Amino acid sequence: MMPLPPESRPLHGLLVVDFSQFLSGPYCALKLADLGARVIKVERPGTGDLCRTLYLSDTEIGGANTLFHAINRNKESMTADLRDPADRAMLRALLSRADVMIQNFRPGVIERQGLGYDAVRALNPRIVYGSISGYGEDGPWAGLPGQDLLAQARSGLLWLTGSRDDPPMPMGLAVADMLAGAALCHGVLAALVGRGLHGRGALVQTSLLEALVDFQFEVLTTHLNDGRRLPQRAAAGGAHAYLGAPYGVYRTADGWLALAMTPSLERLAALLEVPALLPYCGDPRQGMAARDAIRAILAEALSARPTGDWLAVLQPADIWCAEVLDWPALLQAEAFRRLSALQTISGPDARLQTTRAPIRIDGGTLAAPRAAPALGADRAAIIAEFGLDRHAAATPAVADREGVR
């Protein structure tokens, strides 16, 4: 698959100024960059985005870890001190010409720096201003750290995931950050379409908690309308608290097998040659007790043979099932290779493999080969291009007591 040329991407010519750090805001900016927008990442001098060094792996390329490169590829870096009046004057001049601004400071911080929505809208009424918080802009949680694991913990997701006797179990990736970033991207794109229709910018807001609540809409809707009874996780191999057996994950002789919905339990019993399932075939809903009993019978039967044997029996019969792959097995799969889902990104001091945007437009992928920028690498060029030094020179040198939190 060939990458779509930059000039053919739908957001080509759009300018995004991104003040965010860590994952949620930068993920939104990444999606906009993949779609063709120019993203200028504003970072603190000296340290930059803390995500540059915040990762468990010691894999460091070009002075930053692989996570930073993955989420900040295809962007430019401009250092600016929000406590410095001259730098703030340059940023205001830049924002007056921008299409989108993104920020994910704690509520109230960006306003104290004179770059809240009302102030930026006064500079540029057409701007689309995107903001991510942890738990909203007010209320008892507003001032708490908007961190992924903590948001997962408060959202109910940890309690819902896993089997009955498991402890609260977080997902193995920063799902709150990425879902909130994706939600903000949806809102920003909608606001840009709206601006094209009526000429006005907009304030687009979301939070980690709102994104996680929406993520759970399927099961939470059921809970809200069934007398508020809590769903019960399966005793073992649980995959969905509201779905009956055989839905779940089972150990086989050499690995694991995932089973989804089946045409009928009776048919599954015949294909697997497990007559012990037949007494449970009468109730298609299979209540909680029956669910665990059915799963126990299946677990014993499926453990007797390798995963490949079961796939050879079940897939031709249109039973929805899949082998459980780790990353090496996924990367070797022909179906995965056909998607061209990986790309190589590089820069003056970096070259690494990562994923690409998961959509294609007119048959072309949204691969973008440029690695994340070094801290402040583009500051001089951006200042010269937009004439920002004139605004800095015109700013009185006054003490700044506001500070950044």
N, C-alpha and C positions, 0 to 999 in steps of 0.2 A: 504494500500500500504506500502511495506517495503522499508526503505532507502537502497540505494546502498552502500555497504561497502566502506570505504575510499580507500582501496587498489585497488578497481575495477573501480574507477573513472578515466576518460581519462587523467586528468592532475596530477595524483598522482606522486610524486617525483619532481615536478616543484617548483622552489623557486622564489617567487615574493617579492621584496623589495619595499614597498609602502611609498612614502614621502608625499602623498596627504592628504588633509583634507576637511572638510565640506562634500559634497555629490558626486560630479561628479567622482573624482578619486577613492574614497572609494567604490563607486558603481561598478566601473570596477573591482576593487580588490575583491569585494564580489562575483561577478559572477565567477571569476577565482577560488576563494576559494571553492565555491559550486561545481565546477567541479573537485576538488581534489587538487588544488595547495596549497602549504604552503605559507601563506602570513605573512610577518614580517612588521608590521606597525611602521614606524619611527616617533616618536612624540617629541615635544619640552619638555624638563624637566620642571616640575612645573605646566604648564598649559595644555600641550598635545594638541590634536586636539580640536579646538574651538567648534566643533560639540558636544563635551561631555556635554556642558551646554547650547547650543543654541537651545532652543525650547520653544514654548508657553506653552505647558502642564507642570504642576508641577510634573508629574509622574517621579520620580527618583528612580532608582534601582541600587544598588551597586555603588553609587557615580557618575553615568552617567544617562542621560535621555534615554527614550525608543528608540528614533530615533537613538542615537549612537549605542545602542545594536543591533538594527535591521540591520544597514548597516555595522557594524564592527564585526558581529558574526564570530566565527570560524577563528579568526586571532590572532596573537601574537603582543605584544607591546614592542618595544625597545625605550627607551628615548635616545636622542642624541642631542647635541647642535652643530648646523652647524657652529657656530662661534668659536668652540673649536678645535684646530688642532688635538688633540688626538682623539676626537670623529670622526672627519672627516677621520682620518687615518683608524679607525675601519670600518667606513662605506665604504670606498674604498675597503678594504679587503673583506668585505661582498659582495659588488657588483661584485668583480672579480669572485665570485662563483655563482652569481645569474643568473637566466634565463630571468627575466623580472624586469624592474624598472618602477615605475609610479610616476609622479609628476604633480601638477597643480598650481605651483607658478605663479605669474605674469611673463610675458616675461622678461628674463634677470636676474631674481633673482637666480635661481639655477645655472646659469653659473658663477655668481660672487662667488659662494661657491665652485667652482671647480668640480661640479657634473653635468655639462651640457652634452649633448649627445657626443660630440667629446671627452671630457675627460673620460667619462665612457666607450666609445667604445675602447679607447686606453687601458683601463684596461682589457676589456672583449669584444673582437670582435663579440662574439656570442650573446651578450645580445640584447633583444628586449626592446626598450626604449619607453615607452608610455607617451605622454604629452598632457594635456588639457589646453587650454587658454580660455579666454572669447570671443575674437574676432579675433584670429590669432596672429601671432608673430610680425607683423609690421603693419603700417597704423595708421590713426588718432585715432582709438579706442583701439589700442593694450594696452595702459597703463591704461585703465579704469577698474573699478572693474568687474570681471567676475562673477556676481551674477545672480541668476536664474530669479528673477522678472525683472531685468533690461534687461537681454537678451531677455526675452519674449516681453518686451515693444519694443525693437528695431527690432525684427524679423517680426512684422506684426501680430503675433498671437493674441495679445490683441484686435487689431482692428477687426480681423476676427471672434472672438468668440462672441456668443450671438445673440440677436435679434436687429432689425433695430435701435430702439431708446435707446438701452442699452449703457451705457458708455463703454469704453475699459475694457474688462473683462479677467483677467488672469485665467488660469486653476487653480484648487484647490489643486495642488501639484507641487513639484519642477520638472516640466517636462523637462526643459532645462538641469538640472544637470543629471537626470537619462538617458535621451536620449544620451547626450554626453558620459556618462560613458558606456552605451551599445555600442555606436559606437566605442569607444576606445577598448572595449573588443573584438569586431568583428575584428578590425585591428590587435590587439595583437595576437589573435588566428591565423589569416591568416599569420602573420609574423612568428609565431612558426612553422606552416606547411611549409612555405618557407624555414626556417632554416633547417628543416629536409630534404629538397630536395637538397639545395645547400650549407648548412653549415654556412651561413652568418646571422648575426643579422640584425636589422632594426630600424629605427626611425619611430614611428607611432604617428601622430599628428592629433588632431581634436580640435574643439572649441564649446562652447555653441551655438554660432550663426550658425555655419555650421550644427550642429545637428538639430536645429529648422527649418532651411531652408529645409533640407532634409525631415523633418517631414511633411512639407507642399507641398511636391512634386506634389501631385495630383492637388490641386487647383492652385498652382503657375504655373504649366505647362500650364494649361488652360489660365491663365492670360497672360502668355508670348506669346501665340499664337492666341489670339482673338482680336488683336488690342490694347492690354494693357488696356482694359476697366476694371474698378474695379467691382468685384461681389457685389451684393446687398444682405444684410442680410434680412431674412424674417421679416415681421412686428412683429410677435409674435411666440414664441416657436421654433425659428430657430435652426436647427441642422446642416445645410450644405448650404453654400452660393450658390452653383452651382446646387443643386438638387431641382426639382419642387415638388409641393404638390402631395401627402399628407405627404411627408418626414418631420418628426418633432416630437415634444412632445406636448401632449394635456392633459388638466385637465379633469378628470372624476368626477363622483359624490363622490368618496372616495379616489382619488389619482391621478395618472398620467399614461398615456399610450404612448408608443413610437411606431410610425408607420414608417416603411421603405418602400421599393419599393413594388408595388402591381401589379398583372397581368393586371388590367385595372381600370381606375377610374370608369367606368360604372359598373363593378362588385362590387366595393366597395360601390357605391351608392345603389345598390340593397341589398347587405348584411346589410348595416346600415339603410336601408329604409329612405334614404335622397334624394328625387327626385330633390332637389335644386341643386345637383351636376351635373345633366344630361347636362345642357347647356355648361358645361366646358369639356365634354368628347371628343370633336373633335380633340384638339391639344395635342398630347402625351407629348410635351415638356413643355407645360404650362408656358408661359412667366411670368415675374415678377409680373405684375398686376394680372394675373389669379391666380398665386400661392397664393397671399395674400387673394384673394377672396375665393378660395377653402379652404384654411386653416381656415378662419373665419366661413365658413359654417360647417366644420367638428368640430371646437371647440365648437360651440353651440350644435351640435348633441351629441357629445361624453360626454359632461358635464351632460347629463341627467341620465346616468346609471353608476353603479360601474364598476371598471376596470375588475373584474372577469367576468361580464356579456359579456363585449366586447371580451375578450379573448375566451370565449366559442363560440362566433359567428365566430370570425375571424380566429383563429388558425386551426380549422377543414377545413376551406376553403383555407388553405395555403396562407393566408395573413400574411406577415412578420410583426410581432408586438411583443411587450413585455411589461410587467409591469415594472414600474420604482421603484426600490428597494432602501431603505436606507441600511446601514450596518447591523442593527439587523435583518432585513428581509432576506438579503442575507445569513447571517450566519445560519439562521434557515432552509434555503432551502435544501431539500434532494439532489438536483443536486450538490449544492456546497459541502455538506458533503462527497459525493461520491469521490470528487477529492482529499481529504486529503491535502488541500492546506495550512493548518496551521501547525505549529510545536511549541513545547516548547523548549526553550533554557535556559541553566542554567550555573552558575559558582559558585565560592566560596561565593559570596555575591549577586547573582542575579538569578532570575528565572522569566521568562515572556513568553507570547505567542507572536508569530510573524508569518510572512509568510515564505514559503520555496521557493526555486528556482522553476520556473514554467515549468520545463522540466523534463522528465523521460527518463532514459537510461536502456535498457534491462528490462523494467518493474519496475525498482526501482526508487524511488524519490531521489532527491539530498538534503534531509533534513540533517542539521548539528546541533547537539544539544548544541554546546559550545557557551556561551554568549560572548560578547565583553570583551577583557582583561582590567584589571585595568591598569592605566598608569604606564608603565615601568615594568609590572609584569614579563616579560620574558627577561629583559636585561641581568641579570647575566647568565642565562642558555644559551642564544645565544652567549654571549662573550666566555663562556667556550667551547661550542660546536664547534665554528669556530676558536678558538684560537685567538680572536681579541685583547686580552690584549697585545699580543706580538707586534702588530702593533702600539698600543697606546704608549707603553713604548719606542718604537724606534723613536717617533716623538718629535722634539725639541719644547720646550715651548716658542713659539713666540707670540707676540701680534697680534691679528686679527682685522683689521680695516674695513673689508668688510661689515659685518652686514647682517641681513636678513630683507627683506621688506615683 
